């Protein structure tokens, strides 16, 4: 179509006046504003938005964006001890090499007609994670660990037909809000208190709040605050006693050294995949998983895709295909799907599979052992600073630990500001979400931290306190 020298593209919304008028006439309107007649006048913008002038060339735009990005300080430039849901781990080069290959990068969310080993790669990922968590069935990944936890909780609600879920008070508030947003109004979340000395889930409070209405008890191990939950079997037993399910959120990087949740009663395991070969990204690079036993009541409640071995048209030959495809939202009965699931994060699933295949059982053991040793080293060093508690809770920590500064006459905010001046990112400030912990911050140590890095942090904190 060409009107007065203007060409309208068939796949781009048209702004040619004559085309607009023709469209409006067809639907019985006089102008574009009538499309929004139901929007109240008091909330309509009456003036132009305060936007900068458009940048007309691609080169100039690139220069402009690069200039903005340079204002950021990354973890390559600063020493980083932040975790709290996105952790700085070493990413083997092979992970980036494989996930950037065209047959995976552009086809991870497609169908068999554009499949070049993707189904097998995802089957291998599922098998490797299943071995790591000691479960039978693992899904194609969700968007992140918070969604995986929320989805696991919704699965429990459907399986049990109940509408209450108990969750730990000592969990990430942002994660709690994501789960709440995803599950309500169908499910009510009830927080269970924790022991102020150890951080462990308060079993007496759990017993008071659990009932015949409880669909599941969800807890994390390691916890958000870094300590290892020591009463996993007791928590699962309490849940099972009333017919509820036990759901455990895990950090997969810990499972080379920690007992998998299936060994202490977990019915569903969920967690973040980001520690398994994924770089930290602002707003991306996240992925989550769920895992269960190979039982129909669990398998049929997975909303996301599952890949398994399937017979082909040639007798004796097998391939890789969807398991119970119709239960998904993109199956043949979309309106009956358990939950809506889009393209998910299958590319990151392939990446996690590459990471686990590269590391192997011995590599995962060495990873977990190294993290625990370095974590304990920093805690002991910080305990040597007057007024500082290197770990607020009594017990064993994995990767993260709560550092308390109540005895220093300094706030976490002040200390973090001074640390940034020394090119160090300090721990996550917990004073807003956990006011009962006083001036405390959540610090993170992984395999990427060398001894000189940890010693530098300890010296810097000591200098900040004396300043």
C-alpha positions in Angstrom: 0.0 0.0 0.0 1.3 3.5 -0.8 -0.5 6.7 0.1 0.9 10.1 -0.8 4.4 8.7 -1.1 4.2 6.9 2.4 4.5 3.2 2.6 2.9 1.2 5.3 4.4 -2.0 6.4 2.1 -5.0 6.9 3.7 -6.0 10.2 4.1 -2.5 11.8 1.2 -0.5 13.3 0.3 2.2 10.7 0.4 5.9 11.5 -0.6 7.2 8.0 -3.6 9.5 8.5 -5.7 8.0 5.7 -5.1 4.5 7.0 -6.1 5.6 10.6 -9.3 7.2 9.3 -10.2 4.0 7.4 -9.7 1.9 10.5 -11.6 4.2 12.7 -14.5 4.3 10.3 -14.6 0.6 10.2 -15.1 0.3 14.0 -17.4 3.3 14.2 -15.2 5.9 15.9 -14.2 9.5 15.0 -10.7 9.7 16.5 -8.1 7.7 18.4 -9.0 9.2 21.7 -12.4 7.5 21.6 -10.5 4.2 21.9 -9.7 5.2 25.5 -13.0 6.8 26.5 -13.3 4.6 29.6 -10.1 6.1 31.0 -10.9 8.8 33.6 -9.8 12.3 32.5 -8.0 13.0 35.8 -5.4 10.3 35.1 -4.8 11.1 31.5 -1.5 12.9 30.7 -2.3 16.3 29.2 1.1 17.4 28.1 4.0 15.9 26.3 6.3 13.6 28.2 9.6 15.0 29.3 11.8 12.9 27.0 15.1 13.7 25.5 15.4 14.4 21.8 15.7 11.3 19.7 19.1 10.0 18.7 19.0 9.6 14.9 22.0 7.3 14.2 22.8 3.8 15.4 26.4 4.8 16.1 25.4 7.9 18.2 22.9 5.8 20.1 25.5 3.2 20.9 27.9 5.9 22.2 25.2 7.3 24.3 24.2 4.0 25.9 27.8 3.0 26.5 28.3 6.3 28.3 25.4 5.5 30.6 26.6 2.0 31.3 30.0 3.3 32.3 28.4 4.9 35.3 27.8 1.5 36.7 30.4 -0.3 38.8 30.4 -4.0 38.2 31.7 -6.9 40.2 34.6 -7.1 37.8 35.8 -3.7 39.0 34.7 -4.0 42.7 35.2 -6.8 45.1 31.8 -8.3 45.8 30.3 -9.9 48.9 26.7 -9.6 47.9 24.5 -12.6 47.4 20.9 -12.8 48.6 19.4 -14.6 45.6 22.0 -13.9 42.9 25.5 -15.2 43.5 28.9 -14.6 42.0 30.2 -18.1 41.0 32.9 -19.0 38.5 31.3 -19.8 35.1 33.4 -22.4 33.1 34.0 -21.2 29.5 32.4 -24.2 28.1 29.0 -23.1 29.5 29.1 -19.9 27.4 30.5 -21.7 24.4 27.6 -24.2 24.3 24.7 -21.9 25.1 25.8 -19.4 22.4 25.6 -22.0 19.7 22.9 -21.2 17.2 21.1 -24.6 17.5 20.5 -23.8 21.2 20.5 -20.0 21.4 17.8 -19.6 18.7 15.9 -22.8 19.1 15.6 -23.4 22.9 11.9 -22.6 22.9 10.8 -24.0 19.6 9.3 -27.2 18.3 10.7 -30.4 16.7 10.9 -28.8 13.3 13.7 -26.6 14.6 15.2 -29.0 17.0 18.9 -29.9 16.8 19.4 -31.9 19.9 17.6 -29.6 22.2 15.2 -32.2 23.5 18.1 -34.5 24.3 20.1 -31.6 25.9 17.1 -30.8 28.1 16.6 -34.5 29.0 20.3 -34.7 30.0 19.9 -31.5 32.1 16.9 -33.0 33.8 18.7 -36.3 34.5 21.8 -34.5 35.9 19.7 -32.3 38.3 17.6 -35.3 39.3 20.8 -37.1 40.3 22.0 -34.0 42.2 18.8 -33.6 44.2 18.1 -37.4 44.4 14.7 -37.2 42.8 13.2 -38.8 39.7 11.5 -36.0 37.8 12.8 -32.5 37.0 11.0 -29.9 34.9 12.2 -27.7 32.0 13.2 -24.6 34.1 10.9 -21.8 35.3 11.8 -18.1 35.1 13.6 -18.1 38.5 13.8 -19.8 41.9 11.0 -17.7 43.4 8.6 -18.8 40.6 9.8 -22.4 41.1 8.9 -22.2 44.8 5.6 -20.6 44.0 4.8 -23.2 41.4 5.8 -26.1 43.8 3.4 -24.6 46.4 0.6 -24.4 43.9 1.2 -28.0 42.9 0.9 -29.0 46.5 -2.4 -27.1 46.8 -3.8 -29.0 43.8 -2.6 -32.3 45.0 -4.0 -32.0 48.5 -7.0 -29.9 47.8 -6.1 -27.6 50.7 -5.6 -23.9 50.9 -3.0 -23.0 53.6 0.8 -23.1 53.3 3.3 -22.6 56.0 6.5 -20.7 55.1 9.5 -19.6 57.2 9.7 -16.1 58.5 13.5 -16.2 57.9 13.1 -16.0 54.1 13.8 -13.3 51.5 10.9 -10.8 51.7 11.0 -10.3 48.0 10.7 -14.0 47.4 7.8 -14.2 49.9 6.0 -11.4 48.0 6.5 -13.2 44.7 5.1 -16.4 46.1 2.2 -14.5 47.7 1.4 -12.7 44.4 1.6 -16.0 42.5 -0.5 -18.1 45.0 -3.2 -15.8 46.4 -6.2 -15.8 46.6 -6.2 -19.6 46.1 -3.7 -20.2 48.9 -3.0 -18.4 52.2 0.6 -18.1 53.3 1.3 -18.3 57.0 4.8 -17.4 58.4 6.5 -19.7 61.0 8.8 -18.1 63.4 12.5 -18.9 63.9 14.7 -19.4 66.9 16.5 -16.1 67.6 19.7 -17.9 68.7 20.1 -20.5 66.0 17.9 -19.2 63.2 16.3 -22.7 63.0 12.6 -23.0 62.3 10.6 -22.9 65.5 9.1 -26.4 65.7 6.7 -25.4 68.5 5.4 -22.5 66.4 5.1 -24.9 63.4 3.1 -27.4 65.4 0.7 -24.6 66.6 0.1 -23.3 63.1 -0.2 -26.5 61.1 -3.6 -28.0 60.7 -5.9 -30.2 58.5 -6.1 -27.1 56.2 -2.3 -27.1 55.5 -1.4 -28.1 51.9 2.4 -27.9 52.5 5.2 -26.8 54.7 7.9 -24.9 52.7 11.3 -24.3 54.1 14.8 -23.6 52.7 18.1 -25.4 53.3 20.4 -23.6 53.4 18.2 -20.8 54.5 18.1 -17.3 53.1 20.2 -16.2 56.0 22.8 -18.8 55.3 22.5 -21.3 58.2 21.9 -25.0 57.5 18.4 -26.2 58.7 19.1 -29.0 61.1 15.6 -30.3 61.6 14.6 -31.2 58.1 13.3 -34.7 58.9 11.3 -33.4 61.9 9.7 -30.7 59.8 8.8 -33.2 57.1 7.4 -35.6 59.7 5.2 -32.8 61.2 3.9 -32.0 57.7 3.2 -35.6 56.8 1.4 -36.3 60.1 -1.5 -34.0 59.0 -1.4 -35.1 55.4 0.5 -32.1 54.1 3.5 -32.1 51.7 7.0 -31.1 52.5 8.6 -28.7 50.0 12.3 -27.8 50.3 14.0 -24.9 48.6 17.7 -25.6 47.9 20.9 -24.0 46.6 22.2 -26.6 44.2 25.8 -25.6 44.8 25.5 -27.0 48.3 24.4 -30.5 47.3 27.9 -31.8 46.7 28.4 -31.7 50.5 24.8 -31.5 52.0 22.3 -34.3 52.2 19.7 -33.8 49.5 16.1 -33.0 50.7 14.7 -36.3 49.5 16.7 -38.0 52.3 14.8 -36.0 54.9 11.3 -36.3 53.7 10.9 -33.7 50.9 8.1 -34.4 48.5 9.0 -31.5 46.1 12.3 -29.8 45.8 12.7 -26.4 44.2 15.6 -24.0 43.8 17.6 -21.5 41.7 19.7 -22.7 38.8 21.8 -19.5 38.6 24.7 -21.0 40.6 25.1 -23.6 37.9 27.0 -21.8 35.1 25.1 -18.6 34.9 26.7 -15.1 35.1 25.0 -12.5 37.3 22.8 -10.2 35.2 20.7 -7.3 36.2 17.1 -8.5 35.5 18.1 -11.7 33.7 20.2 -14.8 33.8 17.8 -16.4 36.4 16.3 -19.8 36.2 14.5 -22.2 38.6 13.7 -25.9 38.9 11.3 -28.3 40.6 11.8 -32.0 41.2 9.6 -34.8 42.5 9.4 -38.5 42.7 8.1 -40.4 39.7 4.6 -40.7 40.8 1.5 -39.8 38.7 0.0 -37.5 41.3 3.2 -35.3 41.1 4.0 -35.7 37.4 0.5 -34.6 36.3 0.6 -31.4 38.4 3.8 -30.1 36.7 2.7 -27.1 34.6 6.0 -27.0 32.7 7.4 -29.3 30.1 9.1 -32.7 31.0 11.2 -34.6 28.5 11.6 -38.3 28.6 12.6 -41.3 26.5 9.9 -42.2 23.9 9.6 -45.0 21.3 9.9 -43.9 17.6 8.1 -45.2 14.6 11.0 -47.6 14.1 10.7 -50.6 16.4 13.5 -50.8 18.9 14.5 -47.1 18.4 13.9 -44.4 21.0 14.1 -40.7 21.0 13.3 -37.8 23.3 9.9 -36.3 23.6 7.4 -34.5 25.8 5.9 -36.4 28.8 2.1 -35.9 29.3 2.2 -32.9 27.0 -1.6 -32.2 27.3 -1.3 -31.1 30.9 0.6 -28.0 29.9 -0.9 -24.6 28.9 0.4 -25.0 25.4 -0.9 -28.6 25.0 -4.0 -29.6 23.2 -6.2 -28.4 26.0 -4.8 -25.0 26.7 -7.7 -23.7 28.8 -7.2 -26.7 31.1 -3.5 -26.1 31.7 -2.3 -26.3 35.3 -0.8 -22.9 35.0 0.3 -20.6 32.1 3.8 -21.4 31.0 5.6 -19.6 28.3 9.0 -20.3 26.7 10.5 -20.5 30.2 14.3 -20.5 30.5 15.2 -23.7 28.7 18.5 -22.2 27.5 19.6 -21.8 31.0 18.6 -25.4 31.7 20.9 -26.5 28.9 23.6 -24.3 30.5 23.1 -25.9 33.9 23.3 -29.3 32.3 26.7 -28.4 30.7 27.9 -27.1 34.1 26.9 -30.3 36.0 28.4 -32.5 33.3 31.7 -30.5 33.5 31.9 -30.6 37.3 30.8 -34.1 38.0 30.2 -35.5 41.5 33.8 -34.8 42.6 33.7 -31.3 41.3 30.4 -30.5 43.1 31.9 -31.9 46.3 35.0 -29.8 46.0 32.9 -26.7 45.2 30.8 -27.1 48.3 33.7 -27.9 50.5 35.7 -24.9 49.3 32.7 -22.6 49.9 32.1 -23.9 53.4 35.8 -23.5 54.3 36.1 -20.0 53.0 32.8 -19.0 54.7 34.1 -20.2 58.0 37.4 -18.4 57.5 35.7 -15.0 57.0 33.4 -15.6 60.0 36.4 -16.4 62.3 38.3 -13.3 61.0 35.3 -11.0 61.5 34.8 -12.3 65.0 38.2 -10.9 65.8 37.0 -7.4 65.2 35.8 -5.6 68.4 32.0 -5.0 68.3 31.4 -7.4 65.3 29.7 -10.7 65.3 31.0 -12.7 62.3 27.9 -14.9 62.4 24.8 -13.8 64.3 23.4 -17.4 64.6 25.0 -20.4 66.2 25.5 -23.2 63.8 27.0 -24.1 60.4 26.6 -21.8 57.4 26.9 -22.3 53.7 27.9 -19.5 51.4 26.0 -16.8 53.3 26.1 -15.6 56.9 24.6 -12.7 59.0 27.2 -10.2 60.3 26.0 -8.0 63.1 27.5 -4.6 63.8 25.4 -3.6 66.9 28.6 -3.2 69.0 30.3 -0.8 66.6 28.2 2.4 66.8 28.0 2.2 63.0 25.0 1.4 60.9 25.1 -1.1 58.0 24.3 1.7 55.6 27.3 3.7 56.8 29.6 0.7 56.6 28.4 -0.2 53.1 28.9 3.3 52.0 32.5 3.3 53.3 33.2 -0.1 51.8 32.0 1.2 48.4 34.6 4.0 48.7 37.1 1.2 49.0 35.8 -0.5 45.9 34.0 -3.2 47.8 30.4 -4.3 47.8 29.4 -5.1 51.3 26.6 -7.4 52.4 22.8 -7.0 51.9 21.4 -4.6 54.5 18.8 -6.6 56.6 17.6 -3.8 58.8 14.4 -3.2 56.9 13.2 -6.8 56.4 14.6 -8.2 59.7 14.6 -5.3 62.2 14.8 -7.8 65.0 18.3 -8.6 64.0 19.6 -5.1 64.7 22.3 -3.6 62.5 23.0 -6.8 60.5 24.0 -7.6 56.9 24.0 -10.7 54.8 27.4 -11.5 53.5 28.3 -14.0 50.8 31.5 -15.9 50.0 31.9 -18.3 47.1 34.7 -20.2 45.4 35.7 -17.0 43.5 37.0 -15.3 46.6 40.7 -15.7 47.1 42.4 -15.5 50.6 43.7 -12.0 49.7 40.1 -10.9 48.9 38.7 -12.1 52.2 41.6 -10.6 54.1 41.0 -7.3 52.3 37.3 -7.3 53.3 38.2 -7.9 57.0 40.8 -5.1 57.0 38.3 -2.7 55.2 35.6 -3.4 57.7 38.0 -2.8 60.6 39.0 0.5 59.1 35.4 1.5 58.5 34.6 0.9 62.2 37.5 2.9 63.5 36.8 5.8 61.1 
